[in-house]
Amino acid sequence: MSVYLDTHIAVWLYCGQTERLSKRAASLINREQVGVSPIVLLELQYLREIGRVTALPKAIIMDLRRRLGLAVEDRSMETVTERALELTWSRDVFDRLIVAQAELDNAELVTSDRLVRKHYPKAVW
């Protein structure tokens, strides 16, 4: 696993909105193996429930798997949650779990989220 995608990046890629990516992020996605935390699926469902995303989470993941070779990276929920407990810089549970998993896997995380970029040294934008 080389690089994780934050949820909004997965949505942009699914929607074909690659122009929203920084050049650095696009280059990294094009040359590295990409993956997401399973928590991204839950956040996609949440976004669907509040009307911000219309596609089913599985459809998004399957499309990105086909087009990018995306992997859903499995790791012990207990381990990820224990690490996320220490990430007190955010109240967003999705961000905490996504960053915790990327950190545990020593992976870069493509995100435009300023707060994540401020606190996670391997965040890329």
mmCIF file of the C-alpha atoms, coordinates in Angstrom:
data_MODEL
# 
_entry.id   MODEL 
# 
loop_
_atom_site.group_PDB 
_atom_site.id 
_atom_site.type_symbol 
_atom_site.label_atom_id 
_atom_site.label_alt_id 
_atom_site.label_comp_id 
_atom_site.label_asym_id 
_atom_site.label_entity_id 
_atom_site.label_seq_id 
_atom_site.pdbx_PDB_ins_code 
_atom_site.Cartn_x 
_atom_site.Cartn_y 
_atom_site.Cartn_z 
_atom_site.occupancy 
_atom_site.B_iso_or_equiv 
_atom_site.pdbx_formal_charge 
_atom_site.auth_seq_id 
_atom_site.auth_comp_id 
_atom_site.auth_asym_id 
_atom_site.auth_atom_id 
_atom_site.pdbx_PDB_model_num 
ATOM 1   C CA . MET A 1 1   ? 0.000   0.000  0.000   1.00 0.00 ? 1   MET A CA 1 
ATOM 2   C CA . SER A 1 2   ? 1.540   3.249  -1.100  1.00 0.00 ? 2   SER A CA 1 
ATOM 3   C CA . VAL A 1 3   ? -1.160  5.918  -0.948  1.00 0.00 ? 3   VAL A CA 1 
ATOM 4   C CA . TYR A 1 4   ? -4.585  6.259  0.643   1.00 0.00 ? 4   TYR A CA 1 
ATOM 5   C CA . LEU A 1 5   ? -7.388  8.424  -0.697  1.00 0.00 ? 5   LEU A CA 1 
ATOM 6   C CA . ASP A 1 6   ? -9.505  10.604 1.546   1.00 0.00 ? 6   ASP A CA 1 
ATOM 7   C CA . THR A 1 7   ? -13.249 10.265 0.954   1.00 0.00 ? 7   THR A CA 1 
ATOM 8   C CA . HIS A 1 8   ? -13.683 13.470 -1.039  1.00 0.00 ? 8   HIS A CA 1 
ATOM 9   C CA . ILE A 1 9   ? -10.832 12.450 -3.345  1.00 0.00 ? 9   ILE A CA 1 
ATOM 10  C CA . ALA A 1 10  ? -12.563 9.126  -4.039  1.00 0.00 ? 10  ALA A CA 1 
ATOM 11  C CA . VAL A 1 11  ? -15.763 11.030 -4.878  1.00 0.00 ? 11  VAL A CA 1 
ATOM 12  C CA . TRP A 1 12  ? -13.949 13.430 -7.207  1.00 0.00 ? 12  TRP A CA 1 
ATOM 13  C CA . LEU A 1 13  ? -12.248 10.556 -9.012  1.00 0.00 ? 13  LEU A CA 1 
ATOM 14  C CA . TYR A 1 14  ? -15.520 8.657  -9.342  1.00 0.00 ? 14  TYR A CA 1 
ATOM 15  C CA . CYS A 1 15  ? -17.209 11.755 -10.778 1.00 0.00 ? 15  CYS A CA 1 
ATOM 16  C CA . GLY A 1 16  ? -14.340 12.333 -13.214 1.00 0.00 ? 16  GLY A CA 1 
ATOM 17  C CA . GLN A 1 17  ? -13.430 15.637 -11.575 1.00 0.00 ? 17  GLN A CA 1 
ATOM 18  C CA . THR A 1 18  ? -9.692  15.143 -11.885 1.00 0.00 ? 18  THR A CA 1 
ATOM 19  C CA . GLU A 1 19  ? -9.235  18.861 -12.548 1.00 0.00 ? 19  GLU A CA 1 
ATOM 20  C CA . ARG A 1 20  ? -9.947  19.390 -8.843  1.00 0.00 ? 20  ARG A CA 1 
ATOM 21  C CA . LEU A 1 21  ? -6.773  17.485 -7.921  1.00 0.00 ? 21  LEU A CA 1 
ATOM 22  C CA . SER A 1 22  ? -3.468  19.234 -7.416  1.00 0.00 ? 22  SER A CA 1 
ATOM 23  C CA . LYS A 1 23  ? -0.769  18.232 -9.895  1.00 0.00 ? 23  LYS A CA 1 
ATOM 24  C CA . ARG A 1 24  ? 1.127   16.510 -7.103  1.00 0.00 ? 24  ARG A CA 1 
ATOM 25  C CA . ALA A 1 25  ? -1.940  14.518 -5.993  1.00 0.00 ? 25  ALA A CA 1 
ATOM 26  C CA . ALA A 1 26  ? -2.809  13.491 -9.562  1.00 0.00 ? 26  ALA A CA 1 
ATOM 27  C CA . SER A 1 27  ? 0.756   12.370 -10.209 1.00 0.00 ? 27  SER A CA 1 
ATOM 28  C CA . LEU A 1 28  ? 0.858   10.303 -7.027  1.00 0.00 ? 28  LEU A CA 1 
ATOM 29  C CA . ILE A 1 29  ? -2.478  8.623  -7.810  1.00 0.00 ? 29  ILE A CA 1 
ATOM 30  C CA . ASN A 1 30  ? -1.316  7.807  -11.340 1.00 0.00 ? 30  ASN A CA 1 
ATOM 31  C CA . ARG A 1 31  ? 1.954   6.195  -10.316 1.00 0.00 ? 31  ARG A CA 1 
ATOM 32  C CA . GLU A 1 32  ? 1.230   4.465  -6.989  1.00 0.00 ? 32  GLU A CA 1 
ATOM 33  C CA . GLN A 1 33  ? -1.030  1.683  -5.760  1.00 0.00 ? 33  GLN A CA 1 
ATOM 34  C CA . VAL A 1 34  ? -4.085  3.424  -4.284  1.00 0.00 ? 34  VAL A CA 1 
ATOM 35  C CA . GLY A 1 35  ? -6.315  2.326  -1.462  1.00 0.00 ? 35  GLY A CA 1 
ATOM 36  C CA . VAL A 1 36  ? -8.910  3.473  1.012   1.00 0.00 ? 36  VAL A CA 1 
ATOM 37  C CA . SER A 1 37  ? -9.770  2.661  4.577   1.00 0.00 ? 37  SER A CA 1 
ATOM 38  C CA . PRO A 1 38  ? -13.038 0.710  4.931   1.00 0.00 ? 38  PRO A CA 1 
ATOM 39  C CA . ILE A 1 39  ? -14.272 3.755  6.869   1.00 0.00 ? 39  ILE A CA 1 
ATOM 40  C CA . VAL A 1 40  ? -14.455 5.573  3.524   1.00 0.00 ? 40  VAL A CA 1 
ATOM 41  C CA . LEU A 1 41  ? -17.363 3.301  2.563   1.00 0.00 ? 41  LEU A CA 1 
ATOM 42  C CA . LEU A 1 42  ? -19.240 4.328  5.699   1.00 0.00 ? 42  LEU A CA 1 
ATOM 43  C CA . GLU A 1 43  ? -18.551 8.011  5.076   1.00 0.00 ? 43  GLU A CA 1 
ATOM 44  C CA . LEU A 1 44  ? -19.748 7.610  1.481   1.00 0.00 ? 44  LEU A CA 1 
ATOM 45  C CA . GLN A 1 45  ? -22.993 6.125  2.817   1.00 0.00 ? 45  GLN A CA 1 
ATOM 46  C CA . TYR A 1 46  ? -23.342 9.009  5.269   1.00 0.00 ? 46  TYR A CA 1 
ATOM 47  C CA . LEU A 1 47  ? -22.824 11.497 2.418   1.00 0.00 ? 47  LEU A CA 1 
ATOM 48  C CA . ARG A 1 48  ? -25.445 9.648  0.389   1.00 0.00 ? 48  ARG A CA 1 
ATOM 49  C CA . GLU A 1 49  ? -27.931 9.782  3.263   1.00 0.00 ? 49  GLU A CA 1 
ATOM 50  C CA . ILE A 1 50  ? -27.560 13.562 3.578   1.00 0.00 ? 50  ILE A CA 1 
ATOM 51  C CA . GLY A 1 51  ? -27.819 14.048 -0.190  1.00 0.00 ? 51  GLY A CA 1 
ATOM 52  C CA . ARG A 1 52  ? -24.220 15.028 -0.961  1.00 0.00 ? 52  ARG A CA 1 
ATOM 53  C CA . VAL A 1 53  ? -23.533 11.859 -3.003  1.00 0.00 ? 53  VAL A CA 1 
ATOM 54  C CA . THR A 1 54  ? -26.090 9.969  -5.091  1.00 0.00 ? 54  THR A CA 1 
ATOM 55  C CA . ALA A 1 55  ? -24.168 6.797  -5.974  1.00 0.00 ? 55  ALA A CA 1 
ATOM 56  C CA . LEU A 1 56  ? -24.041 3.778  -3.712  1.00 0.00 ? 56  LEU A CA 1 
ATOM 57  C CA . PRO A 1 57  ? -20.733 3.402  -1.842  1.00 0.00 ? 57  PRO A CA 1 
ATOM 58  C CA . LYS A 1 58  ? -20.123 -0.046 -3.348  1.00 0.00 ? 58  LYS A CA 1 
ATOM 59  C CA . ALA A 1 59  ? -20.652 1.365  -6.862  1.00 0.00 ? 59  ALA A CA 1 
ATOM 60  C CA . ILE A 1 60  ? -18.048 4.058  -6.230  1.00 0.00 ? 60  ILE A CA 1 
ATOM 61  C CA . ILE A 1 61  ? -15.536 1.579  -4.835  1.00 0.00 ? 61  ILE A CA 1 
ATOM 62  C CA . MET A 1 62  ? -16.130 -0.960 -7.617  1.00 0.00 ? 62  MET A CA 1 
ATOM 63  C CA . ASP A 1 63  ? -15.681 1.728  -10.274 1.00 0.00 ? 63  ASP A CA 1 
ATOM 64  C CA . LEU A 1 64  ? -12.423 2.959  -8.735  1.00 0.00 ? 64  LEU A CA 1 
ATOM 65  C CA . ARG A 1 65  ? -11.255 -0.619 -8.304  1.00 0.00 ? 65  ARG A CA 1 
ATOM 66  C CA . ARG A 1 66  ? -11.818 -1.215 -12.017 1.00 0.00 ? 66  ARG A CA 1 
ATOM 67  C CA . ARG A 1 67  ? -10.309 2.081  -13.206 1.00 0.00 ? 67  ARG A CA 1 
ATOM 68  C CA . LEU A 1 68  ? -7.474  2.593  -10.713 1.00 0.00 ? 68  LEU A CA 1 
ATOM 69  C CA . GLY A 1 69  ? -6.886  -0.790 -9.133  1.00 0.00 ? 69  GLY A CA 1 
ATOM 70  C CA . LEU A 1 70  ? -8.160  0.656  -5.852  1.00 0.00 ? 70  LEU A CA 1 
ATOM 71  C CA . ALA A 1 71  ? -7.900  -1.607 -2.817  1.00 0.00 ? 71  ALA A CA 1 
ATOM 72  C CA . VAL A 1 72  ? -9.960  -1.431 0.359   1.00 0.00 ? 72  VAL A CA 1 
ATOM 73  C CA . GLU A 1 73  ? -7.246  -1.905 2.943   1.00 0.00 ? 73  GLU A CA 1 
ATOM 74  C CA . ASP A 1 74  ? -8.270  -4.135 5.812   1.00 0.00 ? 74  ASP A CA 1 
ATOM 75  C CA . ARG A 1 75  ? -6.799  -3.620 9.269   1.00 0.00 ? 75  ARG A CA 1 
ATOM 76  C CA . SER A 1 76  ? -8.033  -4.450 12.740  1.00 0.00 ? 76  SER A CA 1 
ATOM 77  C CA . MET A 1 77  ? -10.759 -2.001 13.721  1.00 0.00 ? 77  MET A CA 1 
ATOM 78  C CA . GLU A 1 78  ? -9.520  -2.181 17.296  1.00 0.00 ? 78  GLU A CA 1 
ATOM 79  C CA . THR A 1 79  ? -5.998  -1.176 16.254  1.00 0.00 ? 79  THR A CA 1 
ATOM 80  C CA . VAL A 1 80  ? -7.229  1.683  14.071  1.00 0.00 ? 80  VAL A CA 1 
ATOM 81  C CA . THR A 1 81  ? -9.610  2.924  16.765  1.00 0.00 ? 81  THR A CA 1 
ATOM 82  C CA . GLU A 1 82  ? -6.905  2.830  19.436  1.00 0.00 ? 82  GLU A CA 1 
ATOM 83  C CA . ARG A 1 83  ? -4.714  5.029  17.254  1.00 0.00 ? 83  ARG A CA 1 
ATOM 84  C CA . ALA A 1 84  ? -7.634  7.336  16.397  1.00 0.00 ? 84  ALA A CA 1 
ATOM 85  C CA . LEU A 1 85  ? -8.223  7.944  20.118  1.00 0.00 ? 85  LEU A CA 1 
ATOM 86  C CA . GLU A 1 86  ? -4.929  9.836  20.150  1.00 0.00 ? 86  GLU A CA 1 
ATOM 87  C CA . LEU A 1 87  ? -5.826  12.102 17.222  1.00 0.00 ? 87  LEU A CA 1 
ATOM 88  C CA . THR A 1 88  ? -7.529  14.758 19.308  1.00 0.00 ? 88  THR A CA 1 
ATOM 89  C CA . TRP A 1 89  ? -7.003  17.534 16.767  1.00 0.00 ? 89  TRP A CA 1 
ATOM 90  C CA . SER A 1 90  ? -10.295 16.681 14.999  1.00 0.00 ? 90  SER A CA 1 
ATOM 91  C CA . ARG A 1 91  ? -13.880 16.116 16.083  1.00 0.00 ? 91  ARG A CA 1 
ATOM 92  C CA . ASP A 1 92  ? -14.604 14.348 12.765  1.00 0.00 ? 92  ASP A CA 1 
ATOM 93  C CA . VAL A 1 93  ? -14.634 10.615 13.497  1.00 0.00 ? 93  VAL A CA 1 
ATOM 94  C CA . PHE A 1 94  ? -14.188 9.754  9.808   1.00 0.00 ? 94  PHE A CA 1 
ATOM 95  C CA . ASP A 1 95  ? -11.056 11.905 9.534   1.00 0.00 ? 95  ASP A CA 1 
ATOM 96  C CA . ARG A 1 96  ? -9.638  10.449 12.721  1.00 0.00 ? 96  ARG A CA 1 
ATOM 97  C CA . LEU A 1 97  ? -10.120 6.848  11.579  1.00 0.00 ? 97  LEU A CA 1 
ATOM 98  C CA . ILE A 1 98  ? -8.904  7.452  8.013   1.00 0.00 ? 98  ILE A CA 1 
ATOM 99  C CA . VAL A 1 99  ? -5.772  9.241  9.222   1.00 0.00 ? 99  VAL A CA 1 
ATOM 100 C CA . ALA A 1 100 ? -5.165  6.620  11.923  1.00 0.00 ? 100 ALA A CA 1 
ATOM 101 C CA . GLN A 1 101 ? -5.218  3.822  9.371   1.00 0.00 ? 101 GLN A CA 1 
ATOM 102 C CA . ALA A 1 102 ? -2.973  5.681  6.934   1.00 0.00 ? 102 ALA A CA 1 
ATOM 103 C CA . GLU A 1 103 ? -0.564  6.409  9.770   1.00 0.00 ? 103 GLU A CA 1 
ATOM 104 C CA . LEU A 1 104 ? -0.498  2.792  10.951  1.00 0.00 ? 104 LEU A CA 1 
ATOM 105 C CA . ASP A 1 105 ? 0.277   1.705  7.385   1.00 0.00 ? 105 ASP A CA 1 
ATOM 106 C CA . ASN A 1 106 ? 2.893   4.466  7.039   1.00 0.00 ? 106 ASN A CA 1 
ATOM 107 C CA . ALA A 1 107 ? 1.033   5.581  3.926   1.00 0.00 ? 107 ALA A CA 1 
ATOM 108 C CA . GLU A 1 108 ? 0.631   8.915  2.259   1.00 0.00 ? 108 GLU A CA 1 
ATOM 109 C CA . LEU A 1 109 ? -2.924  10.264 2.285   1.00 0.00 ? 109 LEU A CA 1 
ATOM 110 C CA . VAL A 1 110 ? -4.193  12.323 -0.639  1.00 0.00 ? 110 VAL A CA 1 
ATOM 111 C CA . THR A 1 111 ? -6.472  15.017 0.780   1.00 0.00 ? 111 THR A CA 1 
ATOM 112 C CA . SER A 1 112 ? -7.329  18.655 0.251   1.00 0.00 ? 112 SER A CA 1 
ATOM 113 C CA . ASP A 1 113 ? -8.476  18.925 3.880   1.00 0.00 ? 113 ASP A CA 1 
ATOM 114 C CA . ARG A 1 114 ? -6.352  21.633 5.504   1.00 0.00 ? 114 ARG A CA 1 
ATOM 115 C CA . LEU A 1 115 ? -6.777  20.332 9.030   1.00 0.00 ? 115 LEU A CA 1 
ATOM 116 C CA . VAL A 1 116 ? -5.654  16.841 8.045   1.00 0.00 ? 116 VAL A CA 1 
ATOM 117 C CA . ARG A 1 117 ? -2.707  18.287 6.111   1.00 0.00 ? 117 ARG A CA 1 
ATOM 118 C CA . LYS A 1 118 ? -1.719  20.376 9.118   1.00 0.00 ? 118 LYS A CA 1 
ATOM 119 C CA . HIS A 1 119 ? -1.655  17.394 11.482  1.00 0.00 ? 119 HIS A CA 1 
ATOM 120 C CA . TYR A 1 120 ? -0.679  14.405 9.347   1.00 0.00 ? 120 TYR A CA 1 
ATOM 121 C CA . PRO A 1 121 ? 2.874   14.782 8.000   1.00 0.00 ? 121 PRO A CA 1 
ATOM 122 C CA . LYS A 1 122 ? 2.291   12.289 5.171   1.00 0.00 ? 122 LYS A CA 1 
ATOM 123 C CA . ALA A 1 123 ? -0.799  14.096 3.866   1.00 0.00 ? 123 ALA A CA 1 
ATOM 124 C CA . VAL A 1 124 ? -0.341  15.096 0.237   1.00 0.00 ? 124 VAL A CA 1 
ATOM 125 C CA . TRP A 1 125 ? -1.969  17.852 -1.739  1.00 0.00 ? 125 TRP A CA 1 
# 
